Amino acid sequence: MLRALLASCIVVAAAISGWIACLPDQPAVVDLPSDASNDTGPPVDTRPCETAVDGGAPFGDPHRVFPVPTETVDRRGASLSPDEKEIYFGSTKGPFAGPLYTSTIHRAERGLVVEPFVDSGDWKAMKPLAGQDSPRFSEDGTTVVLAAITQSGGKPHLHFARRGDASADFGDLLPIALKVDGSQFELNPYLIMSRDGQGELFFSQCTSASTDNCDSPKEGANKELVQVHVNHPNLAAPDAFGDPKALAEINAEFNEYAPVVSADGLEIFFSRNGRIFRAWRKHQGAQFGQVNIVKDLDLPGHGEMAPTWLSPNNCRLYFQSQKGNTSQPRPIIVDLWVAERKPLSP
């Protein structure tokens, strides 16, 4: 059963094939479920990883989220449940994978946090449309925000859907009313929100004549990061969102997209032309400082890389990659990976 899902404080996967993760013992908002300590598996390091201007501890070698790579299915834009046993992601199905406009939300689960995920197919709680990607959930699991194309041939824009409780199906997708140019593409939403409904919504905005160009760092597209203040949790309200603001301190002449922000709002990871970068700020509302590439994740052979989720204790970064999937003539396939950095404190 899906428990309360939190966009800003979701605890992500704890282990892949013997890799031990570190869970927060006192996350900012979400109480860990009783079995998150992994009593039936190896011991779990409960110390948080600190955000810092220098990036803190280095990331270790990444691991696949799904142990068996695929040649016919894309997996990307992942979010996880608080008990770390469910993962939600955008996926395309064979015979060959395709771009965002063919994507639907998939769900996978596992019995223990040390076990690999098993893809259980389309997520039946969400009505399939022409294209869906990057689902982000509210604290109680009753609201989901995602990028969606609601009609064939349309452009992706940010939408949300609601349901009565975390066990029910979601209703119809509704557009998020932002004061933006409707001719542009909106992708990769990332929501951080406190209990009182105040928060920030980050997303990628793309100007292009083609959805294919906005789906990866190709010529003919201009992508940048945008930030919007969230005033309260009723996303349908006319004043739910403030005025969108481009992150000028990050956006450059390159393509910046796929923002992932720490639960405290201080650290941001994003993709710049297919490589993972980060920046840090002193407090929410402040500008981000110097932008640096994440050297530990500047990995040969991974092709285009983009972050998708950061655990609330800042220890594990999930990202999508083309590792091992760039040979021809078959199309490029995107799959999910995760890397961990150790706590700074002893």
SULWOFEN-V404828 format. One record per pair of residues at least 12 apart in sequence whose ideal C-beta (glycine too) atoms are under 7 Angstrom apart, sorted by sequence separation. I is the first residue (numbers start at 0). J is the second residue. D is the distance in whole Angstrom. If there is no record, write none. Layout:
BEGIN
i->I j->J d->D
i->I j->J d->D
END
This chain:
BEGIN
i->10 j->22 d->6
i->76 j->88 d->6
i->90 j->102 d->6
i->107 j->119 d->6
i->133 j->145 d->6
i->160 j->172 d->5
i->188 j->200 d->6
i->189 j->201 d->5
i->207 j->219 d->6
i->257 j->269 d->6
i->278 j->290 d->5
i->306 j->318 d->5
i->307 j->319 d->6
i->321 j->333 d->6
i->22 j->35 d->6
i->64 j->77 d->7
i->75 j->88 d->6
i->76 j->89 d->4
i->89 j->102 d->4
i->90 j->103 d->7
i->105 j->118 d->6
i->106 j->119 d->6
i->132 j->145 d->7
i->133 j->146 d->5
i->144 j->157 d->7
i->145 j->158 d->6
i->160 j->173 d->7
i->189 j->202 d->7
i->207 j->220 d->4
i->227 j->240 d->5
i->228 j->241 d->4
i->256 j->269 d->7
i->257 j->270 d->4
i->266 j->279 d->5
i->305 j->318 d->6
i->74 j->88 d->5
i->75 j->89 d->5
i->131 j->145 d->6
i->132 j->146 d->5
i->158 j->172 d->4
i->159 j->173 d->6
i->188 j->202 d->5
i->227 j->241 d->6
i->255 j->269 d->6
i->256 j->270 d->5
i->265 j->279 d->6
i->276 j->290 d->6
i->277 j->291 d->6
i->304 j->318 d->6
i->305 j->319 d->5
i->319 j->333 d->5
i->320 j->334 d->6
i->322 j->336 d->7
i->89 j->104 d->6
i->90 j->105 d->4
i->105 j->120 d->6
i->144 j->159 d->5
i->158 j->173 d->6
i->187 j->202 d->6
i->205 j->220 d->6
i->206 j->221 d->5
i->265 j->280 d->6
i->276 j->291 d->7
i->319 j->334 d->7
i->10 j->26 d->7
i->74 j->90 d->5
i->105 j->121 d->6
i->106 j->122 d->4
i->131 j->147 d->5
i->143 j->159 d->6
i->158 j->174 d->6
i->159 j->175 d->6
i->186 j->202 d->7
i->187 j->203 d->4
i->205 j->221 d->7
i->227 j->243 d->5
i->255 j->271 d->5
i->276 j->292 d->5
i->277 j->293 d->5
i->304 j->320 d->5
i->319 j->335 d->6
i->320 j->336 d->5
i->73 j->90 d->6
i->87 j->104 d->6
i->88 j->105 d->6
i->105 j->122 d->6
i->130 j->147 d->6
i->142 j->159 d->6
i->143 j->160 d->5
i->158 j->175 d->6
i->185 j->202 d->6
i->186 j->203 d->4
i->205 j->222 d->4
i->254 j->271 d->7
i->276 j->293 d->6
i->8 j->26 d->5
i->72 j->90 d->6
i->73 j->91 d->4
i->103 j->121 d->6
i->104 j->122 d->5
i->130 j->148 d->4
i->156 j->174 d->6
i->157 j->175 d->4
i->204 j->222 d->7
i->225 j->243 d->5
i->226 j->244 d->5
i->253 j->271 d->5
i->254 j->272 d->5
i->274 j->292 d->6
i->275 j->293 d->5
i->302 j->320 d->7
i->303 j->321 d->5
i->317 j->335 d->6
i->318 j->336 d->6
i->8 j->27 d->5
i->10 j->29 d->7
i->72 j->91 d->6
i->87 j->106 d->5
i->128 j->147 d->6
i->129 j->148 d->4
i->142 j->161 d->5
i->185 j->204 d->6
i->186 j->205 d->6
i->203 j->222 d->5
i->204 j->223 d->6
i->225 j->244 d->7
i->253 j->272 d->5
i->264 j->283 d->4
i->301 j->320 d->4
i->302 j->321 d->3
i->8 j->28 d->4
i->72 j->92 d->6
i->128 j->148 d->7
i->129 j->149 d->7
i->141 j->161 d->6
i->157 j->177 d->7
i->225 j->245 d->6
i->226 j->246 d->6
i->249 j->269 d->7
i->267 j->287 d->6
i->301 j->321 d->6
i->302 j->322 d->7
i->317 j->337 d->5
i->7 j->28 d->7
i->8 j->29 d->5
i->10 j->31 d->6
i->22 j->43 d->5
i->24 j->45 d->4
i->72 j->93 d->6
i->85 j->106 d->6
i->86 j->107 d->5
i->104 j->125 d->5
i->128 j->149 d->6
i->129 j->150 d->6
i->141 j->162 d->5
i->183 j->204 d->5
i->184 j->205 d->4
i->203 j->224 d->6
i->204 j->225 d->5
i->225 j->246 d->7
i->275 j->296 d->5
i->301 j->322 d->4
i->316 j->337 d->7
i->19 j->41 d->6
i->23 j->45 d->7
i->71 j->93 d->3
i->129 j->151 d->5
i->183 j->205 d->6
i->223 j->245 d->6
i->224 j->246 d->4
i->300 j->322 d->6
i->315 j->337 d->6
i->316 j->338 d->5
i->5 j->28 d->6
i->20 j->43 d->7
i->21 j->44 d->4
i->22 j->45 d->5
i->71 j->94 d->6
i->73 j->96 d->4
i->85 j->108 d->5
i->141 j->164 d->7
i->149 j->172 d->7
i->183 j->206 d->5
i->184 j->207 d->7
i->201 j->224 d->7
i->202 j->225 d->6
i->274 j->297 d->6
i->302 j->325 d->5
i->5 j->29 d->5
i->13 j->37 d->6
i->19 j->43 d->7
i->21 j->45 d->7
i->23 j->47 d->5
i->71 j->95 d->6
i->72 j->96 d->6
i->84 j->108 d->6
i->103 j->127 d->5
i->129 j->153 d->7
i->141 j->165 d->7
i->315 j->339 d->5
i->10 j->35 d->7
i->19 j->44 d->7
i->21 j->46 d->6
i->71 j->96 d->6
i->84 j->109 d->6
i->130 j->155 d->6
i->140 j->165 d->3
i->147 j->172 d->6
i->179 j->204 d->7
i->201 j->226 d->5
i->224 j->249 d->6
i->314 j->339 d->6
i->3 j->29 d->7
i->139 j->165 d->7
i->143 j->169 d->6
i->184 j->210 d->7
i->224 j->250 d->6
i->314 j->340 d->6
i->21 j->48 d->7
i->104 j->131 d->5
i->186 j->213 d->6
i->199 j->226 d->6
i->200 j->227 d->5
i->223 j->250 d->4
i->84 j->112 d->7
i->102 j->130 d->5
i->103 j->131 d->6
i->157 j->185 d->5
i->199 j->227 d->7
i->73 j->102 d->7
i->83 j->112 d->5
i->100 j->129 d->6
i->101 j->130 d->6
i->102 j->131 d->6
i->155 j->184 d->5
i->156 j->185 d->5
i->184 j->213 d->5
i->199 j->228 d->6
i->200 j->229 d->6
i->249 j->278 d->6
i->275 j->304 d->5
i->302 j->331 d->7
i->2 j->32 d->6
i->13 j->43 d->6
i->86 j->116 d->6
i->100 j->130 d->4
i->102 j->132 d->5
i->104 j->134 d->5
i->154 j->184 d->5
i->155 j->185 d->6
i->199 j->229 d->6
i->273 j->303 d->4
i->274 j->304 d->6
i->99 j->130 d->5
i->155 j->186 d->6
i->157 j->188 d->5
i->198 j->229 d->4
i->224 j->255 d->5
i->273 j->304 d->6
i->275 j->306 d->6
i->197 j->229 d->7
i->222 j->254 d->4
i->223 j->255 d->6
i->99 j->132 d->5
i->222 j->255 d->6
i->220 j->254 d->7
i->222 j->256 d->4
i->224 j->258 d->5
i->270 j->304 d->6
i->87 j->122 d->6
i->196 j->231 d->4
i->270 j->305 d->4
i->196 j->232 d->4
i->270 j->306 d->7
i->192 j->229 d->6
i->269 j->306 d->7
i->216 j->254 d->5
i->248 j->286 d->5
i->249 j->287 d->6
i->268 j->306 d->4
i->146 j->185 d->6
i->248 j->287 d->5
i->146 j->186 d->5
i->192 j->232 d->7
i->200 j->240 d->7
i->146 j->187 d->7
i->246 j->287 d->7
i->249 j->290 d->6
i->268 j->309 d->7
i->89 j->131 d->6
i->146 j->188 d->6
i->296 j->338 d->6
i->89 j->132 d->3
i->145 j->188 d->7
i->275 j->318 d->6
i->18 j->62 d->5
i->89 j->133 d->6
i->124 j->168 d->5
i->125 j->169 d->5
i->128 j->172 d->7
i->144 j->188 d->5
i->124 j->169 d->6
i->157 j->202 d->6
i->224 j->269 d->6
i->16 j->62 d->7
i->144 j->190 d->6
i->15 j->62 d->4
i->35 j->82 d->6
i->87 j->134 d->5
i->259 j->306 d->4
i->266 j->313 d->7
i->15 j->63 d->7
i->34 j->82 d->7
i->35 j->83 d->6
i->100 j->148 d->5
i->257 j->305 d->4
i->259 j->307 d->7
i->261 j->309 d->6
i->268 j->316 d->6
i->15 j->64 d->7
i->32 j->81 d->6
i->66 j->115 d->4
i->256 j->305 d->7
i->257 j->306 d->6
i->259 j->308 d->6
i->262 j->311 d->4
i->16 j->66 d->6
i->31 j->81 d->7
i->32 j->82 d->4
i->65 j->115 d->7
i->177 j->227 d->6
i->259 j->309 d->5
i->65 j->116 d->6
i->12 j->64 d->7
i->29 j->81 d->5
i->64 j->116 d->6
i->261 j->313 d->5
i->65 j->118 d->7
i->135 j->188 d->6
i->203 j->256 d->4
i->133 j->187 d->5
i->135 j->189 d->6
i->203 j->257 d->6
i->133 j->188 d->6
i->135 j->190 d->5
i->155 j->210 d->7
i->203 j->258 d->7
i->76 j->132 d->5
i->78 j->134 d->6
i->99 j->155 d->6
i->154 j->210 d->7
i->216 j->272 d->5
i->75 j->132 d->7
i->76 j->133 d->3
i->78 j->135 d->6
i->201 j->258 d->4
i->216 j->273 d->5
i->78 j->136 d->6
i->175 j->234 d->6
i->201 j->260 d->6
i->173 j->235 d->6
i->177 j->240 d->6
i->178 j->242 d->6
i->179 j->243 d->5
i->178 j->243 d->6
i->199 j->264 d->6
i->177 j->243 d->6
i->12 j->79 d->6
i->11 j->79 d->4
i->9 j->78 d->6
i->187 j->256 d->6
i->189 j->258 d->5
i->191 j->260 d->5
i->9 j->79 d->6
i->13 j->83 d->5
i->186 j->256 d->7
i->187 j->257 d->5
i->189 j->259 d->6
i->10 j->81 d->5
i->12 j->83 d->5
i->40 j->111 d->5
i->187 j->258 d->6
i->189 j->260 d->6
i->191 j->262 d->6
i->9 j->81 d->6
i->11 j->83 d->6
i->39 j->111 d->6
i->40 j->112 d->7
i->41 j->113 d->6
i->10 j->83 d->6
i->40 j->113 d->4
i->191 j->264 d->6
i->37 j->111 d->7
i->37 j->112 d->5
i->159 j->234 d->5
i->4 j->80 d->6
i->5 j->81 d->7
i->37 j->113 d->7
i->4 j->81 d->7
i->2 j->80 d->6
i->3 j->81 d->6
i->1 j->80 d->6
i->2 j->81 d->6
i->2 j->82 d->6
i->1 j->85 d->6
i->199 j->283 d->7
i->216 j->303 d->6
i->215 j->303 d->6
i->142 j->234 d->7
i->137 j->232 d->7
i->14 j->112 d->6
i->13 j->112 d->4
i->14 j->113 d->4
i->16 j->115 d->7
i->12 j->112 d->7
i->13 j->113 d->7
i->15 j->115 d->6
i->28 j->138 d->6
i->100 j->210 d->5
i->99 j->210 d->6
i->98 j->210 d->6
i->98 j->211 d->5
i->99 j->214 d->5
i->98 j->214 d->5
i->6 j->135 d->5
i->6 j->136 d->6
i->5 j->136 d->7
i->6 j->137 d->6
i->4 j->136 d->3
i->4 j->137 d->7
i->5 j->138 d->4
i->3 j->138 d->6
i->3 j->139 d->5
i->4 j->140 d->4
i->3 j->140 d->5
i->2 j->140 d->7
i->1 j->140 d->6
i->3 j->165 d->7
i->2 j->165 d->7
i->1 j->165 d->5
i->1 j->166 d->7
i->0 j->166 d->6
i->28 j->194 d->6
i->7 j->190 d->7
i->6 j->190 d->4
i->7 j->191 d->4
i->6 j->191 d->6
i->7 j->192 d->5
i->6 j->192 d->6
i->7 j->198 d->7
i->50 j->261 d->5
i->50 j->263 d->7
i->50 j->265 d->5
i->50 j->266 d->4
i->54 j->277 d->6
i->52 j->279 d->5
i->51 j->279 d->7
i->50 j->279 d->6
i->79 j->308 d->7
i->77 j->307 d->5
i->78 j->308 d->6
i->76 j->307 d->5
i->77 j->308 d->6
i->75 j->307 d->7
i->96 j->330 d->6
i->27 j->262 d->5
i->58 j->293 d->7
i->95 j->330 d->5
i->27 j->263 d->7
i->52 j->288 d->7
i->96 j->332 d->5
i->54 j->291 d->7
i->58 j->295 d->4
i->57 j->295 d->5
i->58 j->296 d->6
i->77 j->317 d->5
i->75 j->319 d->4
i->88 j->335 d->7
i->64 j->317 d->7
i->8 j->262 d->5
i->7 j->262 d->5
i->68 j->323 d->6
i->68 j->324 d->7
i->58 j->316 d->7
i->75 j->333 d->5
i->77 j->335 d->5
i->70 j->329 d->6
i->73 j->332 d->6
i->74 j->333 d->7
i->73 j->333 d->5
i->74 j->334 d->5
i->75 j->335 d->7
i->74 j->335 d->5
i->70 j->332 d->6
i->50 j->313 d->6
i->69 j->332 d->6
i->48 j->312 d->6
i->49 j->313 d->7
i->47 j->312 d->4
i->48 j->313 d->4
i->69 j->334 d->7
i->47 j->313 d->6
i->48 j->314 d->4
i->68 j->334 d->6
i->65 j->334 d->7
i->65 j->335 d->7
i->63 j->334 d->7
i->64 j->335 d->4
i->64 j->336 d->6
i->63 j->336 d->6
i->64 j->337 d->6
i->62 j->336 d->7
i->61 j->336 d->4
i->62 j->337 d->6
i->61 j->337 d->6
i->61 j->338 d->4
i->59 j->338 d->6
i->58 j->338 d->4
i->59 j->339 d->5
i->58 j->339 d->7
i->59 j->340 d->7
i->58 j->340 d->5
i->57 j->340 d->6
i->27 j->311 d->6
i->56 j->340 d->4
i->26 j->311 d->5
i->55 j->340 d->6
i->56 j->341 d->5
i->26 j->312 d->7
i->56 j->343 d->6
i->23 j->311 d->6
i->55 j->343 d->6
i->23 j->312 d->4
i->22 j->312 d->6
i->21 j->312 d->6
i->48 j->340 d->6
i->21 j->314 d->5
i->20 j->314 d->6
i->48 j->342 d->5
i->49 j->343 d->5
i->20 j->315 d->6
i->47 j->342 d->6
i->48 j->343 d->7
i->46 j->342 d->4
i->11 j->308 d->6
i->44 j->342 d->7
i->46 j->344 d->6
i->11 j->310 d->4
i->10 j->310 d->6
i->10 j->311 d->6
i->9 j->311 d->7
i->8 j->311 d->4
i->11 j->315 d->5
i->11 j->317 d->6
i->20 j->339 d->6
i->21 j->342 d->6
i->15 j->337 d->7
i->12 j->337 d->6
END
